[in-house]
């Protein structure tokens, strides 16, 4: 989130929410709140761990594992 009084920093968050809403789909398709919460959890898990990041060219989890290996080799 952006700092108070800095609305121009809000672009990153707006971009995330746009993609999140597209990935989640229509929230009215769920019959219960529990189903919606479960789908939100799965969508965020996919976003944080498996989706290919456009700048990294790999999933965030793969990048983190790669960075740990590089760090271990240096120490």
N, C-alpha and C positions, 0 to 999 in steps of 0.2 A: 504494500500500500504506500501511497505517497505521503510525504510529510505534510502536516497541516500548513495551509497557505501555498502549496506547490502543486496546483492542479495539472500542470503540464507533465508531471511525473506519472500520471495515472494511466498513460498509454499502455504500459506493460500489463497492468491488471485488466484493463479493458480487452486487450488482445487475448489474454488467458480465458476470460469469461466467454468471449465470442466462440473460441474453439471448444471450450467445455460444453457450451450449450449445443453446439453442432454435434459433438460426439455423444452427448447424452440423449439427444432426440426429444421428442414430445414428453414432458413429464406427466401429462394427463393420461398417458397410456397405462399407468400402473393402477392396480385396484386398491392397494394399501400403501400406507406411508412406509412400512417396512420394506416393501419391494423397491420403492423409490430410493430409500437410504442405501439399500444393498447395491443398486445400480450406480449410485453416486460413488460409493466406495470402490466398485470395480473400475469405473471410469477414471477416478483419480489414481488408483493403483497402476492402471495402464499408462496414464500420462506420466507418472513419476518414474516408472521402471522400464517399460518396454517400447514406447513409441520412439521412432527414429527422430532425433533432434536435428533440425535443418542445418544448424551451424556445426554441430559435432560430427554429423554423419553416422551416428550410432546411438543406441539407446542410452539414456542417462546412467542406468545401472552398469552397462558395459564400460562406459567412460570412467565411472568411479572405480571399478575393478582394475581397469588399465592404469589409472593414476596410482592406486595402491601398489601395484606391481612395480611401477617405475620408482615410487618412493622407497619401496623395500630394497630395490637394487642399489639405490644411492646410499643407503645407510649401512 
